[in-house]
């Protein structure tokens, strides 16, 4: 059995070293976004096409109550459209290969 000694025990080898005080850790932290940041980052005025305060924006399409908005085909597109498929040639008939 060993006798207790009055020698001082050396400090931990990493005591007093800041693990985040190096170029890699600082670069990583600089590239992180704030969890409280907003899409614009708070820089600059609102978009110029935003309606003035107190006015509602003009609503179009399905939001305005037209359920077929964006579903109808334009006349120009209809000219270039291909006829739809009518289904199988002979419904209910199996073909042997």
C-alpha positions in Angstrom: 0.0 0.0 0.0 1.3 3.5 -0.8 1.5 6.3 1.7 -0.4 9.5 1.1 1.8 12.3 0.0 1.7 16.1 0.3 2.7 16.6 -3.4 0.5 18.8 -5.5 -1.5 17.0 -8.2 -1.0 18.6 -11.6 -4.0 20.3 -13.2 -6.0 18.5 -15.8 -4.1 18.7 -19.1 -6.9 20.6 -20.9 -7.7 23.0 -18.0 -7.8 26.6 -19.1 -7.9 25.8 -22.9 -10.9 27.2 -24.7 -12.0 24.6 -27.3 -13.9 27.2 -29.2 -10.9 29.6 -29.5 -9.6 28.4 -32.8 -10.1 29.5 -36.4 -12.2 26.5 -37.5 -14.7 26.9 -34.6 -14.9 30.7 -35.1 -15.5 30.2 -38.9 -18.3 27.7 -38.2 -20.0 30.0 -35.7 -19.7 32.9 -38.0 -21.6 31.0 -40.7 -24.5 30.0 -38.4 -27.8 31.8 -38.7 -29.6 33.0 -35.7 -32.5 30.9 -34.5 -34.4 34.1 -34.2 -33.6 35.5 -37.6 -36.3 36.4 -40.1 -36.5 35.8 -43.8 -35.4 39.3 -44.6 -33.0 39.6 -41.8 -34.6 42.9 -40.9 -32.6 44.7 -43.6 -34.3 47.2 -45.8 -37.9 48.4 -46.4 -40.8 46.1 -47.3 -41.2 45.1 -50.9 -42.5 47.9 -53.2 -45.4 45.9 -54.3 -46.8 45.6 -50.8 -50.1 47.3 -50.3 -50.1 50.4 -48.1 -50.9 49.9 -44.4 -54.6 49.3 -43.8 -55.4 48.1 -47.3 -56.0 44.5 -48.2 -54.1 43.0 -51.1 -56.0 42.2 -54.3 -56.9 38.5 -54.3 -57.1 36.5 -57.5 -57.6 32.9 -58.4 -58.9 30.3 -56.0 -58.5 32.7 -53.1 -61.0 35.0 -54.8 -63.6 32.2 -55.0 -62.8 30.8 -58.5 -62.3 27.0 -57.9 -61.1 26.5 -61.5 -58.5 29.2 -61.6 -55.3 27.8 -63.1 -57.1 24.6 -64.3 -58.7 25.9 -67.5 -56.7 25.8 -70.7 -56.1 28.9 -72.7 -57.1 29.1 -76.3 -53.4 29.3 -77.4 -52.6 26.2 -75.4 -55.7 24.4 -76.7 -54.4 24.8 -80.3 -51.2 22.8 -79.4 -52.9 20.2 -77.2 -53.1 16.5 -78.1 -56.4 14.6 -77.9 -56.8 12.7 -74.7 -56.5 8.9 -74.4 -59.9 7.1 -74.8 -58.7 4.0 -72.9 -57.9 0.5 -74.2 -59.0 -0.5 -77.7 -61.1 -3.4 -76.6 -62.0 -3.1 -73.0 -62.4 -6.4 -71.2 -60.5 -8.4 -73.8 -57.3 -10.0 -72.8 -54.5 -10.3 -75.3 -52.2 -13.2 -75.4 -48.6 -12.4 -76.2 
